[in-house]
């Protein structure tokens, strides 16, 4: 099994920045892809960003140029740097992980962390 622990959510003003972190632990094989999806109230869950252990990344269209995903393979930890945040970025952000090379499809999920962008 894989356990994911997220941190870094909160309230930020429009135009501000936040960094999310997610640490994975597993008693099996090495985690390959990790990333983030988000779900706003009344909306479907959508891809924010994902990254493989080799550094291949994939971003959702609405966050390209504003968000940056990175990871520390030794720590099985993924980071999401979010800049120029907008009210429409408000959502619960879920960390995901998988043993496969799929930066946009995950099998294991964290509990989610709330990000609220408001003045």
C-alpha positions in Angstrom: 0.0 0.0 0.0 0.9 3.6 -0.5 0.3 6.4 2.1 0.3 10.0 1.0 0.6 12.9 3.4 -0.1 16.4 2.1 0.7 19.8 3.5 0.8 23.5 2.5 -2.8 24.4 1.8 -4.4 27.5 3.1 -5.9 31.0 2.4 -4.1 33.3 0.0 -5.0 36.5 -1.8 -5.3 36.7 -5.6 -1.9 37.0 -7.2 -0.3 35.3 -4.2 1.7 32.1 -4.0 1.6 28.8 -2.2 3.6 25.6 -2.1 2.0 22.2 -1.6 4.0 19.2 -0.5 3.2 15.5 -0.6 5.3 12.7 0.9 4.7 9.1 -0.1 5.5 6.0 1.8 5.4 2.5 0.5 6.4 -1.0 1.6 6.6 -2.3 -2.0 8.2 -1.0 -5.1 9.4 2.5 -5.8 6.8 5.1 -6.6 7.0 6.3 -10.2 4.5 9.0 -11.0 3.2 11.5 -8.5 1.1 14.6 -8.9 -2.0 16.6 -8.1 -5.6 16.8 -9.0 -8.1 19.3 -7.7 -11.8 19.5 -7.2 -13.8 22.7 -6.8 -17.3 22.6 -5.2 -19.8 21.3 -7.7 -17.1 20.5 -10.3 -15.4 17.4 -11.5 -11.9 16.5 -10.4 -9.3 17.8 -12.8 -5.5 17.3 -13.4 -3.3 20.0 -12.0 0.1 18.6 -12.7 2.0 15.3 -12.6 5.6 14.2 -12.8 7.4 10.8 -13.3 10.5 9.7 -11.5 12.4 10.5 -14.7 11.1 14.1 -14.7 8.5 13.9 -17.4 5.7 16.4 -16.5 2.2 17.1 -17.5 0.1 20.1 -16.6 -3.6 21.0 -16.8 -4.2 23.8 -19.3 -5.5 26.3 -16.8 -2.3 26.2 -14.7 0.4 26.2 -17.4 2.9 29.0 -16.9 1.7 29.6 -13.3 2.3 26.3 -11.5 5.5 24.3 -11.3 5.8 20.7 -10.1 9.0 19.1 -8.9 10.0 16.1 -6.8 12.7 14.6 -4.6 12.9 11.0 -5.6 15.1 10.1 -2.6 12.3 11.4 -0.3 9.4 10.2 -2.5 8.1 13.7 -2.1 6.4 15.9 -4.8 6.1 19.7 -4.6 3.6 22.0 -6.3 4.7 25.7 -6.5 1.6 27.8 -7.3 2.0 31.4 -8.3 -0.3 34.2 -9.6 -3.2 32.4 -7.9 -6.7 33.2 -9.0 -10.0 32.8 -7.3 -10.8 30.0 -9.7 -7.9 28.0 -8.3 -9.9 27.6 -5.1 -10.4 23.8 -4.6 -9.4 20.8 -2.6 -6.1 19.6 -3.9 -5.4 15.9 -3.9 -2.0 14.3 -4.1 -1.9 11.1 -6.2 0.7 8.4 -6.8 1.2 5.3 -8.9 3.8 2.6 -9.7 3.3 3.3 -13.4 4.8 5.8 -15.8 1.6 7.9 -16.0 1.9 11.5 -14.9 -1.8 12.1 -15.3 -3.3 8.9 -13.8 -2.9 7.8 -10.2 -4.0 4.8 -8.1 -3.4 6.1 -4.6 -4.7 9.3 -3.1 -4.1 11.6 -0.2 -7.0 13.0 1.9 -6.7 16.4 0.2 -5.8 19.9 1.3 -7.9 23.0 0.9 -6.6 26.0 -1.1 -8.7 29.1 -1.0 -7.9 32.2 -3.1 -9.8 35.2 -1.9 -9.3 38.8 -0.9 
